[in-house]
Amino acid sequence: MDNFVGVIYIMKNPSFPDYIKIGYADDAYDRLKTLNSKSAVPFAFRLYAYYKVNHRLEDTTIHDIIDKLNPTLRAVDNINGKKRKREFFAMSAEDAYDILYCIAKINGLEDNLVLVEPTAKEMEEDDEATTRRKTTQLPKMDWLMDQGIINIGDEVYLINHPEEIAVVVDAKNVKYKDKIMSFNQFGCELTGWKAIQIYAFMKKVGENKTLAKLREEKMTELGMLN
């Protein structure tokens, strides 16, 4: 759709990793620039994904969908006796992306949904923010295999390419279209990105959570996270 007039956007901020911001804007990058012109939070907002629409919407359009699915996700506060609902939701960016993907798929407009390539600086800040919440380095794929989170023979895919399936060969490689390649090579080949946070963007077939989320849950269970 070339004549889109606005976007539903998903934004992240490592200053509050348990929340994401979902809203509507005529231009997501202008909205991002406005948010980052303020100095109220330690880290900048970053655009995670956006869905192009051909008519202007109210922010409440997408908010109402999420509120109906789970009304406890919305950030709500009380200022001077007045209840205020915020544009922040206690959910992962990946889950929000899945909601937009379902909307896009229903309308046959999957190409209107764009997952934004993170910059090297954003990936570094994400790691820095995660480091503040943990007591040890984030374990790698061999640890995930030791914990049974992922196994040889599992089918995996990227959240923005669910139709492209690879098979796990070992802790470093997958098999995709009869070719053996690293997890990162697989991710970069599909996205066209120079680098990819493979744990954050990869899921197992039949599993709704990303590898990053499954890893975080196991680390919390084992007392490895603060």
BAKOL-404303 format. One line per field, with one value per residue: x, y, z of N, C-alpha, C, CB in turn. Coordinates in pm, 1 decimal. Glycine has a CB too. Layout:
residues N
n.x <- (X,...)
n.y <- (Y,...)
n.z <- (Z,...)
ca.x <- (X,...)
ca.y <- (Y,...)
ca.z <- (Z,...)
c.x <- (X,...)
c.y <- (Y,...)
c.z <- (Z,...)
cb.x <- (X,...)
cb.y <- (Y,...)
cb.z <- (Z,...)
***
This chain:
residues 226
n.x <- (85.7,88.0,-22.7,-49.7,-149.0,-79.1,54.5,35.5,229.7,495.1,693.3,999.9,1176.4,1469.0,1480.4,1254.9,1204.5,994.0,772.7,599.7,543.2,255.2,97.7,-61.6,46.8,97.0,343.9,584.2,854.1,878.9,729.0,890.4,1119.0,1016.8,955.6,1212.1,1331.3,1304.4,1427.1,1359.0,1396.5,1645.2,1739.1,1697.8,1389.3,1308.7,1211.3,1030.9,854.4,613.6,283.2,137.0,-133.5,-425.6,-592.5,-666.7,-634.2,-756.7,-559.5,-678.6,-795.3,-631.2,-558.8,-797.1,-842.0,-636.2,-696.9,-939.5,-858.4,-687.8,-734.0,-560.9,-311.3,-256.1,-82.2,-174.7,-238.4,-292.6,-359.2,-386.8,-639.1,-750.6,-799.1,-573.2,-509.9,-234.4,-21.7,123.1,207.5,216.2,373.9,551.7,746.9,747.5,508.9,322.9,382.1,294.9,18.7,-33.6,52.2,-140.9,-364.9,-283.9,-266.0,-531.5,-641.0,-503.7,-269.2,3.5,246.0,238.5,324.3,602.7,906.5,1149.9,1488.8,1727.8,1972.8,2333.1,2401.4,2158.0,2125.8,2342.8,2268.7,2041.0,2156.6,2306.8,2103.9,1983.1,2191.2,2191.8,1988.6,2061.0,2262.9,2464.9,2640.3,2449.5,2343.3,2441.1,2347.2,2420.4,2376.5,2099.2,2028.4,2123.9,1944.3,1712.7,1555.1,1573.5,1625.0,1822.8,1703.2,1469.1,1228.1,1260.9,1192.5,1187.3,1023.4,916.4,914.4,744.8,686.2,916.6,1111.5,1361.5,1582.4,1716.7,2053.5,2281.3,2433.6,2521.9,2439.3,2189.7,1972.8,1871.9,1676.2,1823.3,2080.6,2352.9,2392.5,2490.3,2300.4,2284.5,2352.6,2134.0,1928.8,2011.4,2011.2,1739.6,1625.3,1783.1,1935.7,2232.4,2317.1,2175.4,1963.9,1938.4,1814.7,1609.9,1442.2,1371.6,1168.3,1053.5,885.2,551.0,574.3,494.2,655.5,954.8,1301.5,1457.1,1276.1,1206.5,1456.1,1499.3,1293.2,1373.6,1620.3,1531.9,1384.3,1593.0,1720.4,1904.1,1863.5,1813.1)
n.y <- (-119.1,197.2,441.8,503.9,675.1,694.3,531.3,251.0,215.6,41.2,89.9,65.0,97.9,80.2,182.9,114.4,-190.2,-370.6,-270.7,-157.9,89.3,174.1,318.9,560.8,738.7,997.3,993.5,774.9,812.3,1085.5,1105.9,955.3,1114.8,1339.1,1230.6,1160.6,1402.9,1490.9,1472.1,1293.6,1026.9,767.1,624.8,634.0,622.6,360.9,261.5,-21.8,-164.6,-107.3,-56.9,6.0,214.9,312.8,515.5,774.0,717.1,697.2,689.6,523.5,318.5,85.4,48.7,-20.1,-275.5,-424.1,-376.5,-510.0,-770.6,-812.3,-638.3,-571.1,-507.5,-246.6,52.9,238.0,529.2,748.4,1076.9,1345.7,1256.5,1187.5,939.8,810.1,670.1,527.0,514.2,286.2,-55.9,-356.9,-574.0,-780.3,-655.7,-833.5,-978.1,-775.8,-722.3,-962.8,-934.6,-721.1,-848.4,-1048.7,-890.4,-773.2,-1001.6,-1094.4,-897.7,-935.1,-791.5,-823.8,-721.7,-460.5,-445.1,-367.2,-467.0,-312.2,-259.6,-283.3,-48.0,-65.1,72.4,74.2,-200.4,-238.5,-77.8,-213.1,-449.1,-340.6,-246.8,-487.8,-606.4,-463.9,-585.2,-839.0,-1103.6,-1236.1,-1310.3,-1317.3,-1635.2,-1853.8,-2029.8,-2298.4,-2333.1,-2296.1,-2529.0,-2721.0,-2676.0,-2762.8,-2588.0,-2540.3,-2771.9,-3007.6,-3057.8,-2918.7,-2700.8,-2371.8,-2016.2,-1674.3,-1393.6,-1212.8,-1351.0,-1588.6,-1796.6,-1905.9,-2168.8,-2310.8,-2577.0,-2683.3,-2763.0,-2781.0,-2622.2,-2395.9,-2381.8,-2392.3,-2567.3,-2461.2,-2458.1,-2673.7,-2592.4,-2551.1,-2322.8,-2053.7,-1949.4,-1670.6,-1606.2,-1713.8,-1549.4,-1295.0,-1338.4,-1367.2,-1124.7,-928.8,-765.5,-624.5,-720.9,-917.9,-963.7,-1256.0,-1414.1,-1252.9,-1232.1,-1480.2,-1774.5,-2097.3,-2338.6,-2383.1,-2268.8,-1985.8,-1790.6,-1593.9,-1696.3,-1541.9,-1464.8,-1714.9,-1791.3,-1589.5,-1649.0,-1902.9,-1836.3,-1671.6,-1854.8,-2014.7,-1842.8,-1665.4,-1410.4,-1074.7)
n.z <- (0.0,-109.3,-60.0,210.6,508.0,768.2,1066.5,1286.7,1563.7,1736.3,2010.5,2192.9,2505.6,2677.9,2931.1,3070.2,3062.5,3090.0,2972.8,2677.5,2423.6,2250.6,1978.7,1757.1,1469.8,1227.7,1112.6,1204.0,1259.7,1299.7,1531.7,1699.9,1706.2,1841.0,2094.8,2177.8,2204.3,2453.0,2791.3,2992.3,3047.8,3095.2,2865.4,2506.4,2318.6,2089.3,1765.4,1713.2,1546.3,1280.8,1147.6,847.8,761.9,573.2,643.4,878.0,1227.6,1566.1,1864.8,2048.4,1907.2,1853.7,2116.8,2244.3,2147.9,2270.3,2538.9,2559.9,2518.1,2734.8,3009.1,3211.6,3126.6,3056.5,3143.4,3416.4,3603.9,3886.7,3915.7,4114.9,4194.3,3953.4,3719.5,3488.1,3177.1,3023.3,2725.3,2743.2,2776.9,2960.8,2824.4,2590.5,2315.1,2108.9,2144.5,2100.6,1836.1,1724.0,1752.1,1574.6,1345.0,1313.9,1265.6,1025.9,866.3,858.9,701.3,470.2,434.6,494.6,405.2,481.7,736.8,916.6,1046.1,1227.9,1159.8,1412.8,1529.3,1573.2,1804.3,1943.7,1992.5,2159.1,2376.8,2459.5,2553.1,2761.4,2929.3,2994.9,3133.6,3370.1,3504.6,3564.1,3711.6,3599.1,3290.2,2988.8,2896.8,2624.3,2317.1,2357.2,2628.7,2640.4,2511.3,2691.1,2894.7,2784.1,2647.2,2380.3,2116.7,1925.4,1602.3,1637.1,1487.9,1371.1,1344.0,1220.5,1368.5,1187.5,955.3,939.3,770.6,676.0,748.2,953.1,1054.7,1358.6,1386.3,1548.5,1836.5,1712.5,1449.1,1183.9,954.5,647.6,370.8,262.7,316.6,538.2,791.0,1014.8,1307.1,1311.2,1045.4,912.8,1016.9,922.3,647.8,587.8,676.5,563.5,710.2,864.7,1106.4,1370.6,1652.9,1747.8,1946.1,2035.0,1817.1,1726.4,1721.8,1832.5,1633.5,1714.2,1961.2,2146.9,2257.7,2232.6,2192.1,2358.3,2559.6,2667.5,2763.4,2955.7,3138.1,3229.7,3346.5,3551.6,3699.3,3790.7,3959.0,3854.8,3768.3,3882.0)
ca.x <- (0.0,174.8,-92.2,-83.1,-147.8,-33.4,101.4,30.6,369.3,540.1,822.3,1061.7,1272.6,1535.3,1462.0,1148.4,1200.1,872.2,662.5,618.1,452.6,180.2,15.8,-80.5,109.0,104.1,480.4,642.1,987.0,857.7,686.9,1009.9,1204.1,954.7,974.4,1353.0,1377.9,1290.8,1533.7,1298.0,1432.8,1788.6,1766.3,1606.3,1292.8,1344.6,1098.5,1044.2,778.6,497.5,186.2,88.5,-279.4,-461.5,-682.0,-622.7,-696.3,-732.6,-474.9,-760.7,-839.9,-551.5,-560.8,-921.1,-824.7,-552.8,-771.9,-1040.5,-787.9,-638.9,-740.3,-460.3,-181.2,-238.7,-28.2,-275.3,-201.3,-392.3,-297.3,-483.3,-771.0,-797.4,-741.3,-520.8,-457.7,-117.4,-0.8,222.7,146.1,307.3,383.5,673.7,732.1,718.4,366.1,251.4,403.9,208.5,-116.6,-38.7,65.6,-271.3,-450.2,-237.8,-297.7,-675.9,-668.7,-419.6,-176.3,125.0,355.6,227.4,384.3,748.9,991.4,1257.1,1624.2,1790.0,2109.7,2433.1,2391.1,2037.9,2153.5,2434.4,2191.8,1955.6,2242.1,2341.0,1985.7,1966.3,2297.9,2155.2,1887.4,2107.7,2380.0,2563.6,2625.5,2341.6,2394.9,2427.9,2260.4,2452.1,2309.2,1957.3,2013.7,2141.6,1822.5,1599.2,1474.0,1575.7,1692.2,1856.0,1585.3,1357.9,1206.4,1262.2,1162.9,1192.0,886.1,865.8,915.8,698.1,672.0,1050.4,1145.2,1493.1,1591.6,1836.3,2153.2,2357.1,2424.6,2568.3,2392.0,2059.6,1964.9,1767.2,1676.3,1932.6,2210.4,2389.5,2440.2,2476.5,2174.8,2292.8,2346.5,1994.6,1853.7,2050.4,1970.4,1596.0,1589.6,1866.7,2004.9,2375.1,2329.6,2042.8,1955.7,1868.6,1730.8,1494.0,1356.5,1349.3,1078.8,1038.4,753.3,465.1,601.1,457.3,754.2,1085.5,1408.9,1499.3,1179.5,1222.1,1581.8,1478.3,1210.3,1455.4,1717.5,1458.6,1353.4,1717.2,1775.4,2016.4,1826.8,1775.0)
ca.y <- (0.0,313.0,563.8,503.5,809.5,687.7,400.2,205.4,186.5,-21.2,143.6,11.0,183.9,-0.8,243.0,36.0,-306.9,-450.1,-202.2,-105.0,198.1,148.1,435.5,594.2,864.4,1016.9,954.0,713.5,866.3,1217.0,1080.9,909.4,1232.7,1421.0,1163.9,1160.4,1540.3,1514.0,1405.6,1241.8,887.3,746.1,577.3,683.1,530.8,310.8,208.4,-166.9,-205.9,-24.4,-111.8,116.6,216.7,409.0,618.9,818.5,648.6,744.6,595.8,428.8,207.7,-32.9,31.7,-89.1,-417.9,-483.3,-369.2,-615.3,-897.5,-819.2,-501.0,-547.2,-476.9,-102.1,131.3,333.1,594.3,839.1,1205.9,1438.5,1196.3,1159.2,819.4,833.7,554.3,560.6,438.7,184.8,-184.7,-454.4,-687.4,-773.8,-602.3,-946.4,-1008.8,-667.1,-746.1,-1073.9,-881.0,-648.5,-945.0,-1112.9,-790.8,-762.2,-1125.5,-1094.7,-804.6,-965.8,-679.2,-853.9,-636.2,-329.0,-455.4,-353.6,-484.4,-215.4,-307.4,-204.5,-3.2,-123.3,144.4,25.7,-335.1,-222.6,-25.2,-322.3,-536.7,-267.5,-245.6,-623.2,-630.6,-405.8,-667.8,-975.8,-1123.8,-1307.5,-1285.7,-1392.9,-1760.6,-1870.0,-2135.9,-2429.2,-2336.6,-2318.8,-2671.1,-2794.7,-2657.6,-2818.0,-2480.7,-2568.6,-2900.0,-3045.1,-3105.1,-2823.9,-2607.6,-2234.0,-1914.0,-1535.8,-1348.6,-1141.1,-1442.7,-1715.0,-1901.9,-1957.5,-2256.8,-2374.3,-2686.1,-2670.1,-2867.9,-2786.0,-2497.0,-2284.0,-2384.0,-2444.3,-2608.6,-2384.8,-2486.1,-2768.7,-2530.5,-2535.4,-2187.3,-2016.2,-1883.8,-1530.5,-1601.5,-1739.5,-1428.3,-1185.3,-1369.9,-1342.1,-984.5,-836.1,-679.6,-652.1,-796.5,-946.7,-1019.6,-1377.4,-1462.8,-1165.0,-1238.6,-1618.8,-1861.4,-2235.4,-2371.6,-2433.9,-2195.0,-1845.6,-1700.4,-1591.0,-1761.3,-1448.8,-1473.3,-1846.4,-1785.6,-1505.1,-1722.1,-2007.9,-1771.6,-1626.9,-1977.8,-2062.9,-1740.3,-1599.8,-1270.6,-999.6)
ca.z <- (0.0,-122.2,-22.7,352.4,566.8,906.2,1111.7,1425.7,1594.3,1860.9,2052.3,2313.4,2573.9,2780.1,3063.7,3133.6,2974.3,3104.4,2905.2,2542.1,2388.9,2127.8,1945.4,1616.7,1427.3,1082.0,1077.4,1323.5,1287.8,1358.8,1670.2,1770.9,1725.8,1944.6,2223.2,2215.5,2226.8,2596.2,2867.1,3115.1,3068.7,3070.6,2730.5,2403.5,2259.2,1957.2,1690.9,1698.0,1427.0,1251.6,1053.1,766.0,740.0,468.3,695.8,1009.9,1340.2,1701.5,1939.0,2123.2,1822.4,1886.0,2262.6,2280.8,2117.9,2375.2,2664.8,2559.7,2532.8,2873.5,3060.0,3315.7,3066.6,3037.7,3253.9,3464.2,3728.6,3943.5,3942.8,4176.3,4195.2,3818.8,3661.3,3354.4,3106.9,2942.9,2601.4,2773.1,2807.4,3019.9,2733.1,2510.7,2179.9,2020.9,2154.7,2032.2,1693.3,1684.5,1738.3,1447.8,1235.9,1296.0,1200.9,887.2,795.0,836.5,592.4,355.0,418.5,569.8,359.9,547.0,869.9,902.0,1163.1,1204.6,1190.8,1520.1,1504.7,1662.6,1931.4,2012.0,2042.1,2271.9,2489.8,2506.2,2633.1,2883.3,3015.1,3045.5,3228.9,3498.2,3567.1,3580.0,3794.5,3520.3,3147.8,2926.6,2839.2,2479.7,2267.0,2416.7,2759.2,2612.6,2480.0,2816.4,2973.9,2711.7,2589.6,2237.1,2096.3,1788.5,1530.5,1649.7,1377.3,1420.4,1243.4,1266.8,1388.9,1070.2,841.7,998.3,669.6,643.5,859.4,956.6,1151.8,1442.2,1363.6,1673.3,1912.2,1631.0,1311.6,1142.1,815.1,581.1,226.9,236.2,342.6,678.7,819.1,1155.6,1342.9,1267.9,899.5,878.3,1047.1,833.8,510.2,572.1,700.7,488.3,806.2,881.8,1231.1,1425.6,1787.8,1709.8,2055.7,2046.6,1700.0,1684.8,1797.6,1789.1,1580.7,1819.8,2084.7,2126.9,2315.5,2168.2,2266.8,2463.8,2669.3,2729.4,2838.0,3073.1,3233.4,3291.3,3434.7,3671.1,3775.4,3852.1,4045.5,3788.8,3743.8,4000.9)
c.x <- (88.9,109.1,-131.0,-67.0,-100.3,7.6,61.6,172.4,385.7,677.7,868.6,1147.7,1337.1,1527.8,1352.0,1121.1,1073.1,752.6,701.7,515.3,387.3,91.8,0.6,-10.4,102.3,240.4,548.6,777.1,978.5,816.6,805.3,1101.2,1149.6,976.8,1119.0,1412.4,1369.1,1394.6,1481.8,1336.7,1579.1,1822.4,1661.9,1504.5,1349.3,1222.3,1122.4,975.6,666.9,412.8,121.1,-62.6,-313.7,-566.6,-638.7,-703.5,-676.9,-643.9,-557.4,-805.2,-763.5,-551.0,-683.0,-910.2,-747.0,-626.5,-878.1,-977.1,-740.5,-633.7,-634.9,-325.3,-151.9,-180.2,-129.9,-224.6,-312.1,-323.6,-404.5,-626.1,-827.1,-723.2,-697.1,-463.2,-344.4,-111.1,102.4,153.6,252.4,305.0,511.5,644.5,696.1,569.6,282.4,264.2,311.7,64.1,-130.9,-27.4,-68.0,-368.3,-413.9,-278.2,-446.9,-711.6,-586.9,-316.6,-48.2,242.3,351.4,291.1,535.5,816.8,1118.2,1392.5,1685.7,1931.3,2203.9,2425.0,2269.8,2059.3,2245.5,2360.0,2096.8,2035.8,2278.2,2224.9,1961.9,2069.7,2262.8,2057.2,1937.1,2233.0,2489.8,2544.6,2511.7,2398.8,2361.7,2345.9,2291.4,2387.4,2160.3,1932.0,2028.9,2015.6,1697.8,1507.0,1464.3,1660.7,1726.1,1731.3,1464.3,1349.2,1193.6,1233.7,1180.1,1050.2,830.6,874.6,867.5,686.5,806.2,1103.6,1287.0,1490.9,1723.6,1927.4,2236.6,2347.9,2467.8,2495.6,2248.4,2070.8,1845.5,1779.7,1799.8,2071.8,2231.6,2446.9,2421.8,2339.2,2174.1,2285.6,2204.1,1911.3,1884.3,2008.0,1822.6,1561.2,1663.9,1942.4,2152.1,2401.6,2190.0,2056.6,1871.8,1775.9,1601.0,1395.8,1322.9,1255.2,1089.2,897.8,670.7,482.6,574.5,562.8,885.5,1187.7,1457.1,1407.0,1190.6,1349.5,1565.7,1397.0,1289.8,1558.4,1652.0,1426.9,1475.7,1783.3,1892.9,1989.2,1785.3,1623.5)
c.y <- (123.5,441.3,566.9,645.1,810.0,547.3,375.6,161.0,113.7,35.5,78.1,118.9,101.2,58.7,170.2,-86.9,-389.9,-388.7,-166.5,4.9,166.3,268.9,451.3,726.9,874.5,972.1,901.7,775.0,1009.2,1203.3,1038.6,1027.5,1321.4,1360.8,1174.6,1300.3,1577.1,1431.4,1343.4,1097.3,866.5,708.7,630.5,575.7,481.2,245.1,60.0,-215.3,-106.1,-90.6,3.0,104.0,328.7,510.2,653.1,750.3,728.1,642.4,487.0,309.2,80.3,-57.5,-47.1,-239.1,-485.2,-484.1,-478.8,-753.2,-918.0,-678.3,-469.7,-505.4,-327.6,-38.1,239.1,396.4,690.8,968.1,1301.7,1386.3,1163.0,1039.9,846.2,704.9,598.2,475.6,328.3,57.1,-280.9,-581.3,-673.0,-712.5,-713.4,-982.1,-901.6,-683.9,-857.5,-1027.3,-807.8,-743.3,-1013.2,-1017.8,-778.9,-884.7,-1134.3,-1009.0,-832.6,-859.0,-701.2,-763.9,-497.0,-327.9,-461.3,-371.8,-404.0,-272.9,-222.0,-163.4,-72.3,-58.4,95.5,-114.0,-329.4,-172.3,-130.7,-416.2,-471.1,-267.5,-383.1,-654.1,-576.5,-493.5,-808.6,-983.2,-1197.7,-1273.4,-1369.0,-1519.7,-1772.3,-1994.9,-2271.3,-2444.6,-2361.8,-2465.6,-2755.9,-2789.2,-2712.3,-2712.5,-2497.1,-2693.4,-2920.7,-3104.6,-3014.8,-2736.4,-2466.9,-2137.8,-1776.5,-1481.8,-1274.1,-1223.9,-1580.7,-1829.1,-1966.4,-2036.7,-2313.0,-2482.5,-2673.6,-2790.9,-2889.6,-2649.0,-2375.2,-2271.3,-2434.4,-2490.3,-2538.1,-2404.5,-2567.2,-2708.7,-2519.5,-2395.6,-2157.2,-1954.4,-1739.8,-1517.1,-1623.1,-1613.2,-1314.9,-1211.7,-1337.9,-1194.7,-888.1,-740.9,-718.4,-735.0,-817.5,-1000.9,-1146.7,-1427.3,-1381.4,-1181.8,-1380.9,-1691.0,-2004.0,-2254.0,-2435.2,-2365.4,-2046.9,-1746.8,-1705.7,-1665.4,-1672.6,-1458.1,-1606.5,-1851.8,-1706.3,-1577.7,-1830.9,-1948.5,-1723.5,-1745.8,-2027.4,-1960.3,-1665.7,-1454.0,-1204.5,-985.6)
c.z <- (0.0,-72.6,124.5,408.9,711.4,943.0,1256.5,1459.6,1727.5,1891.1,2181.8,2378.1,2683.8,2919.8,3141.1,3047.2,2983.8,3031.9,2761.8,2518.4,2255.0,2100.0,1795.9,1588.0,1276.0,1031.0,1203.3,1359.8,1342.4,1505.5,1754.6,1802.6,1836.4,2082.4,2270.7,2228.0,2375.7,2671.3,2995.7,3144.7,3032.0,2927.2,2633.2,2366.7,2126.8,1893.6,1665.0,1570.5,1403.2,1143.0,978.2,741.6,642.1,512.7,838.6,1119.2,1467.7,1771.8,2006.0,2039.7,1854.9,2036.1,2306.0,2255.2,2229.7,2508.6,2672.5,2574.6,2675.8,2930.7,3165.9,3258.6,3060.6,3163.8,3291.0,3592.2,3770.7,3982.5,3991.9,4168.2,4059.3,3760.5,3518.3,3297.2,3015.0,2816.3,2619.9,2820.1,2859.1,2935.0,2652.8,2374.7,2082.2,2024.4,2083.9,1880.7,1643.2,1665.6,1605.5,1328.9,1207.9,1226.4,1052.6,806.4,765.1,715.3,466.3,327.5,498.1,531.2,422.9,685.5,855.3,1037.4,1139.2,1246.7,1301.4,1481.8,1602.5,1800.9,2011.1,2068.5,2162.8,2395.8,2546.3,2596.0,2766.3,2981.4,3075.7,3151.9,3367.0,3574.6,3596.9,3666.0,3719.8,3373.4,3091.1,2863.0,2691.1,2445.3,2328.9,2553.5,2740.8,2581.0,2605.8,2902.2,2904.1,2653.5,2439.2,2216.4,1948.8,1722.7,1543.1,1525.0,1434.3,1305.8,1304.7,1272.1,1268.3,942.1,888.3,898.6,633.6,762.6,842.9,1064.9,1228.0,1421.3,1489.0,1738.3,1831.0,1497.5,1297.0,997.8,753.2,430.9,186.1,254.2,493.9,698.1,966.4,1180.4,1291.0,1117.0,850.6,900.3,951.3,689.4,488.7,584.1,609.8,577.6,815.9,1006.8,1286.8,1567.2,1776.0,1819.7,2063.9,1932.1,1655.3,1779.7,1745.4,1732.4,1693.0,1953.1,2060.5,2174.6,2238.1,2253.0,2381.0,2584.1,2741.2,2813.0,2966.6,3180.1,3304.2,3386.3,3563.1,3760.8,3851.2,3944.2,3986.7,3757.5,3874.6,4010.0)
cb.x <- (-96.7,216.4,-214.7,6.4,-286.1,-141.1,253.8,-75.9,449.3,543.3,814.1,1146.4,1204.3,1678.3,1427.6,1017.7,1315.4,839.2,622.0,604.7,527.7,94.7,75.9,-232.2,256.3,78.2,560.8,658.0,1073.3,750.8,577.0,1085.7,1216.0,805.3,933.4,1431.6,1294.8,1148.1,1644.6,1148.0,1342.1,1839.7,1769.6,1684.2,1153.8,1463.1,1078.1,985.4,720.9,541.1,79.0,164.5,-357.0,-511.7,-832.0,-634.8,-639.0,-866.8,-392.7,-881.4,-822.4,-407.7,-558.6,-1039.6,-752.3,-420.0,-837.7,-1123.1,-669.4,-497.8,-876.3,-442.9,-174.4,-373.7,109.8,-413.2,-66.2,-464.1,-225.9,-475.1,-863.4,-780.1,-841.8,-413.8,-569.3,10.4,43.2,322.3,75.3,268.5,259.0,735.5,861.0,803.0,324.1,306.6,551.8,214.7,-150.1,72.8,173.1,-328.7,-436.7,-85.5,-253.0,-749.9,-642.4,-504.1,-242.9,163.3,352.1,81.1,331.1,785.9,1023.5,1228.9,1714.1,1792.3,2120.9,2575.1,2381.1,1918.5,2216.0,2548.2,2112.8,1895.3,2369.7,2381.5,1862.3,1975.7,2427.1,2096.0,1766.1,2134.5,2342.5,2553.3,2756.0,2267.2,2338.0,2566.9,2272.3,2604.1,2331.9,1910.0,2116.8,2260.7,1802.9,1521.3,1532.7,1631.9,1604.4,1975.4,1549.5,1374.8,1079.4,1398.0,1019.6,1281.6,878.7,942.5,1059.0,565.1,607.2,1148.3,1042.8,1606.7,1581.2,1797.8,2244.2,2506.6,2509.1,2715.1,2483.0,1947.1,1952.8,1775.6,1670.8,1920.0,2219.8,2491.9,2366.0,2588.3,2153.7,2421.3,2439.7,1938.3,1882.2,2201.5,1997.4,1517.9,1617.1,1783.4,1938.2,2453.8,2421.6,1966.5,1892.7,1968.0,1807.5,1538.8,1421.5,1481.6,932.8,1064.9,764.1,488.4,747.5,328.9,778.2,1131.0,1525.7,1502.2,1037.0,1224.0,1692.1,1407.9,1089.8,1525.7,1784.5,1327.8,1302.1,1814.5,1815.9,2050.8,1712.5,1841.1)
cb.y <- (0.9,329.5,580.3,402.4,870.2,736.7,389.0,87.6,314.9,-179.3,295.6,-115.1,313.5,-20.6,393.0,121.6,-393.9,-467.0,-75.0,-217.9,334.6,17.0,561.6,602.1,874.0,1165.9,1074.0,563.6,863.3,1295.3,973.4,803.8,1312.8,1436.9,1017.3,1081.8,1640.0,1479.3,1504.4,1252.4,793.7,639.5,424.1,727.6,599.5,210.6,285.7,-239.1,-350.4,117.5,-198.5,121.0,236.1,335.4,571.5,970.7,507.9,766.6,669.9,499.0,243.1,-17.3,168.1,-31.0,-437.4,-406.6,-231.4,-609.4,-903.9,-887.1,-475.2,-671.5,-534.6,-35.5,194.7,263.6,668.6,775.4,1262.1,1575.2,1284.9,1281.9,703.3,944.1,483.1,542.3,532.3,235.5,-243.2,-485.4,-696.0,-913.6,-531.8,-1068.3,-1020.3,-528.2,-782.5,-1185.9,-786.7,-544.1,-1050.1,-1157.9,-653.3,-744.2,-1247.6,-1043.9,-664.3,-985.2,-548.4,-998.4,-623.9,-288.2,-580.6,-214.9,-636.1,-84.7,-304.5,-284.3,151.0,-106.7,296.7,25.7,-421.7,-125.7,98.8,-400.1,-572.3,-123.9,-200.3,-724.4,-568.2,-268.5,-674.2,-1037.6,-1199.5,-1459.7,-1316.2,-1306.7,-1881.1,-1878.1,-2145.1,-2447.6,-2204.5,-2230.2,-2713.9,-2738.6,-2510.7,-2906.9,-2342.9,-2446.5,-3015.2,-3146.5,-3240.2,-2736.0,-2646.2,-2200.5,-1930.9,-1447.9,-1260.2,-1011.9,-1451.9,-1693.9,-1844.7,-1841.2,-2371.5,-2268.8,-2825.5,-2656.2,-2831.8,-2827.7,-2506.5,-2297.9,-2469.0,-2336.8,-2764.2,-2234.2,-2354.6,-2822.1,-2390.0,-2645.0,-2082.6,-1917.6,-1886.1,-1467.4,-1706.5,-1857.1,-1384.4,-1163.3,-1518.5,-1420.7,-948.5,-758.2,-688.3,-521.7,-722.7,-1047.5,-916.1,-1484.7,-1455.6,-1022.1,-1165.9,-1693.6,-1811.0,-2334.3,-2467.6,-2577.5,-2217.9,-1817.4,-1734.9,-1446.2,-1795.7,-1304.5,-1453.7,-1956.5,-1724.0,-1375.4,-1783.1,-2091.2,-1654.5,-1553.5,-2088.8,-2102.8,-1800.3,-1672.2,-1260.8,-861.4)
cb.z <- (123.4,-265.7,-107.4,429.8,559.2,1000.6,1096.1,1447.3,1596.2,1850.5,2069.6,2280.9,2632.0,2743.1,3050.9,3152.5,3003.4,3250.6,2982.9,2434.6,2383.3,2139.3,2004.6,1580.7,1476.4,1044.2,1015.2,1302.7,1161.0,1279.7,1675.6,1687.6,1595.6,1917.6,2213.1,2115.2,2142.1,2644.3,2899.3,3105.8,2985.9,3161.3,2726.8,2278.5,2238.9,1965.9,1557.7,1820.0,1442.9,1208.1,1125.8,631.8,875.3,346.8,692.3,1022.3,1356.2,1779.4,2043.7,2178.1,1674.2,1834.2,2333.2,2202.6,1982.8,2388.6,2679.7,2431.5,2437.3,2881.0,3117.1,3399.9,2927.7,3001.6,3216.2,3487.3,3713.9,4066.0,3816.6,4108.9,4263.2,3729.0,3665.4,3356.8,3027.0,3024.8,2489.0,2879.6,2682.5,3168.0,2639.3,2494.2,2135.1,2060.9,2303.1,2076.3,1666.1,1789.1,1855.6,1442.1,1269.5,1432.1,1271.3,882.4,876.7,961.6,638.6,233.6,461.9,549.1,209.1,558.1,946.2,841.4,1189.9,1281.0,1064.1,1651.6,1517.5,1603.6,1906.6,1916.5,1932.0,2235.2,2447.1,2386.4,2555.5,2850.1,2936.3,2932.2,3179.7,3477.7,3479.6,3444.7,3919.5,3543.2,3074.1,2820.8,2914.4,2414.3,2117.4,2428.6,2836.3,2495.7,2374.3,2894.7,3004.4,2801.5,2624.5,2154.5,2147.1,1785.1,1578.2,1776.1,1294.6,1486.8,1187.0,1174.4,1510.6,1052.1,778.8,1063.2,544.0,606.3,869.9,983.9,1081.1,1592.2,1244.5,1648.9,2037.1,1606.1,1229.3,1158.0,801.3,618.1,147.1,96.0,275.1,723.5,732.6,1197.3,1496.4,1318.4,838.4,962.0,1187.3,840.5,478.5,675.0,844.3,391.9,944.8,888.6,1334.9,1336.1,1892.0,1674.1,2190.0,2053.5,1587.8,1676.4,1789.2,1906.6,1457.0,1836.8,2133.5,2197.2,2462.1,2144.1,2173.7,2410.9,2617.2,2622.3,2752.2,3033.1,3162.9,3183.5,3363.4,3631.4,3680.9,3744.5,4172.6,3662.5,3639.5,4000.1)
***
